[in-house]
Amino acid sequence: MNKYFILFLALIGFTCMTSCSESNEDDNEFDDWQNRNEAYFEGIYSKASAAISAGDAKWKIIRVYSKVGHVTAKHTDDIVVEVLSEGEGKQCPIYSDSVRVHYQGRLMPTETHTDGYLFDQSWTGNYNSATMVPAKFAVSGLVDGFTTALMQMHEGDRWRVYIPYQLGYGTQTSGSIPAYSTLVFDMTLHSFVHVGTPFPPFQ
C-alpha cells in the first residue's frame, strides 16, 4: 500500500507542477503589456508610412473622426488600415447610421497566440461572405477606432484595421481585453442605412 500511496502523491505533485507552470505562462502573457503594445502599433504605423510613401495604395493612415483637421496630432490619433479587398459601394456611412459588418477582433500577436488572441467575431471557420451573417451596429456606439474605420469604408470593402489602445478601450480592461491593448480587426462593411430607415431582411 505504501508504494501505491507514494506513487499517488508523486502523480498529484506532477499535476500541480504542470498546472502551476501553465498558470505562470498565462500570467506572463500580458507582462509589460502597455510598452509591448505601444511598440507594436508604432511598428505597424512605420510600416504603413513607408508603404504609403512608396505608392502602395493598400495601406492607409486615417485620423480619428473626432480630430480631423487637428494640426498637432500624435500617431495614436490615427488608425492604420491594410486594404484586403475593395468593394463596389460609392458612399460611406456617417456617424448617425447603422451598419451590417462581418468582423473578427484580435489582440497583438504573442508567443501563445501567434495570430493574436481572438476576443470577438461575427463568423466562425473560414471567411465566406456567401454563408456568413453580419452583425448589426450603430456607427456611433463603437470604440473610436472602429467608428473611424466604418466612416471611411464603402460597401464591400474588407480591411484589416489596427487601432491603438487610445482609440480602443484605453487604460481599462474590457471583458477578455486587457488594458492598453492594440485592437486588430478583420472587418467587411456589408451594408448600411441612415437613421430612421430599417434594414431590409438579410438574404
C-alpha positions in Angstrom: 0.0 0.0 0.0 2.8 2.4 0.8 4.3 2.0 -2.7 1.0 2.9 -4.3 0.4 5.8 -1.9 3.8 7.2 -2.8 3.1 6.9 -6.5 -0.3 8.7 -5.9 1.4 11.6 -4.1 4.0 11.8 -6.9 1.3 12.0 -9.5 -0.6 14.7 -7.6 2.7 16.7 -7.3 3.4 16.4 -11.0 -0.1 17.6 -11.8 0.2 20.6 -9.6 3.6 21.5 -11.1 2.1 21.3 -14.6 -0.9 23.3 -13.6 1.3 26.0 -12.0 3.6 26.1 -15.0 0.6 26.6 -17.3 -0.8 29.3 -15.0 2.6 31.1 -14.9 2.7 31.0 -18.7 -0.8 32.6 -18.8 0.3 35.2 -16.2 3.3 36.1 -18.3 1.2 36.5 -21.5 0.5 40.2 -20.7 3.7 41.2 -19.0 4.8 44.7 -19.9 1.7 44.9 -22.0 1.5 48.6 -22.4 5.1 49.0 -23.7 4.7 46.0 -26.0 1.5 47.3 -27.5 2.9 50.8 -28.0 6.0 49.3 -29.8 3.7 47.0 -31.8 1.5 49.8 -33.0 4.4 52.1 -33.7 5.9 49.3 -35.9 2.7 48.9 -37.8 2.5 52.7 -38.2 6.0 52.9 -39.6 5.4 50.0 -42.0 2.3 51.7 -43.3 4.1 55.1 -43.6 6.9 53.6 -45.7 4.4 51.7 -47.9 2.3 54.8 -48.5 5.5 56.8 -49.3 6.4 54.1 -51.9 3.0 54.5 -53.5 1.3 51.4 -52.1 -2.4 52.1 -52.1 -3.2 49.1 -50.0 -2.2 51.0 -46.8 -3.9 54.0 -45.2 -3.4 56.1 -42.1 -6.6 57.7 -41.1 -7.1 60.4 -38.4 -9.7 59.6 -35.8 -13.0 61.2 -36.8 -13.1 63.5 -33.7 -9.6 65.1 -34.5 -9.8 65.5 -38.3 -8.1 68.8 -39.1 -6.1 69.0 -35.9 -2.6 70.2 -36.8 -0.9 68.9 -33.6 -1.6 65.2 -33.6 0.1 62.1 -32.5 0.4 58.7 -34.2 -2.1 57.5 -31.6 -4.7 59.8 -33.1 -4.7 57.6 -36.1 -5.7 54.1 -37.1 -3.8 52.1 -39.7 -5.6 50.2 -42.4 -4.4 47.4 -44.7 -6.9 47.1 -47.6 -7.6 43.4 -48.2 -10.1 43.9 -50.9 -12.2 46.7 -52.3 -16.0 46.8 -52.6 -18.2 48.4 -55.2 -20.1 50.8 -52.9 -19.8 54.5 -53.7 -20.8 56.0 -50.3 -19.6 55.7 -46.7 -21.7 55.5 -43.6 -22.0 58.6 -41.4 -21.9 58.8 -37.6 -25.7 58.5 -37.2 -26.0 55.5 -39.5 -26.3 51.8 -38.6 -24.2 49.1 -40.3 -24.0 45.4 -41.0 -20.5 44.2 -40.6 -18.5 41.0 -40.7 -15.7 41.2 -38.2 -13.1 39.4 -36.2 -11.3 41.2 -33.4 -7.8 40.1 -32.1 -5.1 41.4 -29.8 -1.5 41.8 -31.0 0.4 38.5 -31.7 2.1 36.9 -28.8 4.1 33.7 -28.2 1.0 31.8 -27.1 -1.4 33.4 -29.7 0.7 33.9 -32.8 -2.2 35.3 -34.8 -3.4 37.4 -31.8 -5.9 36.3 -29.2 -9.4 36.2 -30.8 -11.7 38.1 -28.4 -14.8 38.6 -30.6 -16.1 37.6 -34.0 -19.2 37.6 -36.2 -18.3 34.4 -38.0 -16.5 31.1 -37.3 -14.5 28.9 -39.6 -13.2 30.2 -42.9 -14.2 33.6 -44.3 -17.0 33.0 -46.8 -19.2 36.0 -47.5 -21.8 33.8 -49.1 -22.6 32.0 -45.8 -21.6 34.5 -43.1 -24.2 36.5 -41.3 -23.1 40.1 -40.4 -23.6 41.8 -37.1 -25.6 45.0 -36.8 -24.2 48.1 -35.0 -24.9 51.8 -34.6 -21.8 53.5 -36.0 -21.8 55.9 -33.0 -21.9 53.0 -30.5 -18.4 51.6 -31.0 -14.9 52.4 -29.9 -13.5 55.5 -31.7 -11.1 53.5 -33.9 -13.8 51.1 -35.2 -16.2 54.0 -35.8 -13.5 55.9 -37.7 -12.8 52.9 -40.0 -16.5 52.4 -40.7 -16.9 56.1 -41.7 -14.3 55.7 -44.4 -15.4 52.3 -45.8 -17.6 51.6 -48.8 -19.9 48.7 -49.0 -18.0 45.5 -49.8 -14.6 46.9 -48.5 -12.7 44.4 -46.4 -10.0 45.9 -44.3 -7.5 44.9 -41.6 -7.6 47.7 -39.1 -5.0 48.4 -36.4 -6.4 50.5 -33.5 -4.1 51.9 -30.8 -5.4 51.4 -27.3 -6.0 55.2 -27.0 -8.8 54.7 -29.7 -9.9 51.4 -28.3 -10.6 50.5 -24.7 -7.8 52.7 -23.4 -6.4 52.0 -19.9 -9.4 50.0 -18.8 -9.9 46.2 -19.0 -13.0 45.2 -21.0 -14.0 41.6 -20.7 -11.2 39.5 -22.0 -9.4 42.5 -23.4 -6.6 43.8 -21.1 -5.9 47.4 -20.6 -3.5 49.1 -23.1 -4.5 46.6 -25.9 -4.0 47.4 -29.6 -7.0 46.0 -31.4 -6.7 44.3 -34.8 -9.9 43.9 -36.7 -10.6 42.0 -39.9 -13.8 43.8 -41.0 -16.0 44.0 -44.0 -18.7 46.6 -44.4 -21.7 44.6 -45.7 -24.3 47.5 -45.9 -25.6 50.5 -44.0 -28.8 52.5 -43.6 -29.5 56.1 -42.5 -31.1 56.9 -39.2 -34.9 56.1 -39.1 -34.5 53.5 -42.0 -34.9 49.9 -41.1 -32.5 47.3 -42.7 -34.1 45.2 -45.4 -34.4 41.5 -44.5 -31.0 39.8 -44.7 -30.6 37.3 -47.6 
